[in-house]
Amino acid sequence: MFIELTQPPREVGQPVQTITALSDHIMFAFKQPLQPVFQVAVGTAILPCIGDYESLLVKLKKAWLSILDTPEGTQAAVNKDHILFFVSPGLGTYSLMFNGQIGMSVKATQTDITGLFEKKSDWAI
């Protein structure tokens, strides 16, 4: 699935730039509370983006990314296929590490995190 991302202008008076990324290449999307700009990690680049973050989360969920809570009280979209490893620096918090030494933290249980990697079948034997 193609996802369109809008970047803010680099300098005053310049136009915004629209980037089209394949959802399979998006590692995560994250927004700090009360910030107009959110971050989307594509490959080893972290892109600052503007626009409707809630709408982006809906699109990423349709593209099979997992939606997890963050310690900051927001939600993030995470692509389990790009997680290299995870650690728990504190109770209920997990730090996820992706390619390019890019990481982020989520608020979850161990069952939530390991559940990302378990294959679920639509039918039972």
N, C-alpha and C positions, 0 to 999 in steps of 0.2 A: 504494500500500500504506500502511495506517495503522500508525504506530509509536507505542507507548505508552512514555512517559518518566516516571520518578518523580523528583520534586524533593525534596531534604531539607527538613525543617521550617525555617521562617524563624527561629523562636524556640523555646526549650525548652518542651515541652508541647503544641506545635501539631502537627496531623497532617501527614503527607506529602501532597503534591499530585501527582496523576497528570495528565499532559498528553498529548493525542493529536495527533500531527503527521503530515502527509502526507510520505512519504519524498522526494517530488519537491522539497519545500521545505527539506529538511535540506541544509546546505552541507557540514558535516563533523561528525564525532564524534572526540574525542581524550581520552586519559587519560594523565596523568603517572604515572610509575612510583611504586608504593607509596602512592598517594593513593586514598582511598575515594570521592571525588567525581570525575566526569568531565564534560567540557564537550560540549555539542551546540549547534551554531550553526544556528538556524532563522530564515530571513529575516535581519534585522539584529540579532537578539537571540542572546546566548550564554547558554544555560541550564545551570546546575549540576544534575547529575543523579546519582542513586545507583542501585544495582542491579547486575545481572550484565552487565558490560561486554562480555565475550566473546560472550554471547548476543545482545547488541545488534549486534555486528559481523556475526554470522551473518545476522541479519535484514536489515541494511543491504546486505550483499553480495547477498542474494536480491532486493533492491530495486534492483539494478544500480549501487550505489555501489562505487567502487574501494577496495580495502584496500591501504594503503601503510605501509611502515615509517617510524618517526620517528627523529630523531637521539637521542632519549632512550631508545631501545631498545624502544618499544612499537609498537602498530599503530594507525592511524587510518583511518576511513572517509571518503572524499572524493567529493563529487558534482561530476563534471567540468563539468556544465552551469552551475555557479555560479562557476567560476574565471574571473576577469577577465583576469589575467595572472600570469606567474611569472618569477622571477629566480633566479639561482644565486649566492648570496653566498660559497659555498665549494665545493670539490670534493666531489661526491656529496650535496650538500644543495640543496634547492630550496625557496624561499619562495613559497607560493601566496597570491594576494590575491583576496578575495571582496568582494561588495557590503558597504557599510557600513564600509569600511576595516578589515575583519576579515581577519586573515591567520594562516597557520600554516606550519610547516616540515616537510618530509618528506625522508627519506633515499632517494635514487633516482638513476637515470641520466637523461640527456636522452632516451634512447630510451623509458624508462619513462613519463616525463612526456608526451612528444609522442604516445606510443602511446595515452594516454587519449583523445585527440581524433581518432584515425583510426577511420573506420568500418570495421568488419570484417563481411564477408559470410559467411553460412552456406553459400553455394554459389558455385562458380566458373563463370565463363563459358567 
